[in-house]
Amino acid sequence: MFGVDGEKMKKAVFLDRDGTINADEFGYINKPEDLHLYPFAAEAINKLNKMGFLVFVVTNQAGVAYGYFKIEDVDKINTKLINDLAKGHAKVDEIFYSPYHVKGVIEPYNIHHEDRKPGIGMFQKAKERFEFNTKESFMIGDRYSDIGFGKNAGLRTIFVRSGGGENEFLQNRNETEYKPDFIVKDLSVAVKLIEELEKK
């Protein structure tokens, strides 16, 4: 597929944040020093950069709606994420996050909102800002809400069993309506899979 200028259209990889790029064993991450990249994260994202993929982070941050932390805290944590990845020569093109949850207590975030995965509001924002071929793009995450996001957006989906993924897989795999295209150990293996698929 080609863009308006006749050049081949880029592809994109959407990444969940907590449990996919960084560890989330301790629940909500509410300050920058609590964010710890997985050892393989920067190298994996660097590979995506070198393959020419746009890389987007899409993350539900309902802790804002619940009052556990503020928008400013999310921005600081995301800045640390960008800086830590840069140390490993990796970059993301944009970070999108959803501070909404219908059961929250902080206005105006305590509402149902399409930005919250599996809704595709964050995908639509990416499409408004960037040009890429949806059918050739991927979503990688450790929750079935990530897979739902990918399916609803028309992306190929990869479920990782890092972070909360192992429990999510064992407890909810028969209950979810969202079936991933692939199931792998972690982001590193997911990127190797994408490398193999790109060769076909």
N, C-alpha and C positions, 0 to 999 in steps of 0.2 A: 504494500500500500504506500502511496506517495502523497506528500503534502502539497500545499498550494504552490510552492516554489519548484515543484518537480523533483525534489530530493526525497529519498526514501524516508518514510515517517519513522520517528523514534519509537521505541518500546519503553515501557515503564515497569518498575517493580514497586509495589506498595508493601510497606513493612509495618507490622505492629511494633510497638516500642517495648513495653514491659513484658519480659518473658521471652522475647524474640531477639532483641538487640542487647538488652541488659537484663540482669537478674532481678527477680521480683519476689524473692522468698519471704520478705517481711511486710507484705501488704502494700498499702499506698506509699509511693515515693513522694515525700512532701518537701524535700530540700535537696539541693544539688549534691551534697556530700553523700547522699544515700544512693546515688546513681552509680552503678558499677557495670561497665560493659562486659559482656562475655568475652573471653580471651580471643575467640575466633571472629568477633563481630566486625572489626575494622577490616581485616583481610577479606572477609566475605563481601562486604560492601565495596571495597576497592576493586574486587573482581567484576562486580556489576558495573562500576564506573568504567573500567577498561573495556567491557563488552559494549559500552555505549548506551546502557539503560539509563533512563531517568530514574531517580530513586526518591520515593516519597515515604515519609513516616506518617501513619494515620493512627491516632491513639485516643481511646476513650479516657477521659479524665474526670469521672463523675465525682471525685473527691472535692472538686470546686463546688458542685451543687450541694454536697453534703456539709460543706464548711470545714473540711479537713485541711484545706490549703486554698490559696488564692490564685487568680490568673497570673499574677506577677511571679508566683512561685513556679508555676508551670513553665513560664517563659525562661526563668533562670535555669531550671533543670534542662530544658531543651537546648539552651546555650551551652551548658556543660556537655551535653551529648554531642553537639556539633564540634566542640573543641577537642573532646576526647577522640572522636573519630578522625579528626584532622591529624592528630598525632600519629595515626596509623595510615595516613595518606588516603583516607576515605572521606567522601562527602555525600550529603543528601541535598537534593535540589529544593525540597520544601518540607516543612513539618506542619501537619494539620492536626488539630486536636478538638475534641468535643467535651466541653465542660458541663454538659447537660445530663440530668436524670430526673425523671418524672417524680421520683420519691424524695428528691432533694429538699433542702430547707432554705437555700439561699436564692433569692430572686436576682436576676431574671432567669436563672439557670435551672429552676425546678419545674421543667416542662418536658413534654415529649418533643424531641427534635430530630429531624432527619439526619443531622450530623452524627448522631450516636450510632455506631455500628450495631446491628447489621444494616442500618440505614446508609444511604450512599451520598449524603450531603458533602462529605469530605472528598469523595471521588469527583463529584460534580464541580467542586471548587478547583480541583487539579485540572479538570478538562477545560475550565474557563481560562486558566493561566498558561497551560502548556498544550502542545500538540503531540499526540501519541496514538498509536494503534492499540485500541483496547483489546482486541481479540488476541493480540500477540503479547499481552502484558500479564503480570502475575500479582497475586496477593499472597503474602506469607505471614502466618500468625499462629499463636498457640491457643486460641479460643475459637469455639464454633461461631461466635459473633464475627470474628475475622473472616471465616469461611463464608458466612452469610453475606457479609459486605462484598467479598469477591464475586460470589455467585450473582448477587443482585446487580453488580456493576458490569457483569459480562467478562470477568477476568478468569484466568486459570488460577487454581487455588492450591496452595501447599500448606498443609498442617504440620507444625513442628511440635515435638513432644518435650521441648525444653520449657522452662518456666512452669506455668500451670497446665501445660499441654498434656502431661502424662495423666494427671488426675482427670482432666477434662475428657480425655479420650476414654479412659476406663469407665468413668461414671455416666457420661452423656452420649456416647457414640450411637446407642440404639434409640435415643430419644430425639435427637436433633433431626430437623428436616434438611440440614445442610451437609452434604457429603463432599469432602475434599477430593480433588483430582489426584492428589498425592499425599502420602503421610511419611515424614522423615524424622530423623533424630533432632536436628537443630538447623539453624540458619546456614551454617557452613555446608552441611549436606544438601540443603535446599538449593544453594547457589551452584554446587557441583551438578545437581540435577538439571538446573537451567542451562548450564554449560553444555551438557549432553543433549538436551532438547534442541538447543540452538544449532547443533551440528547436523541435525537431521534435515 
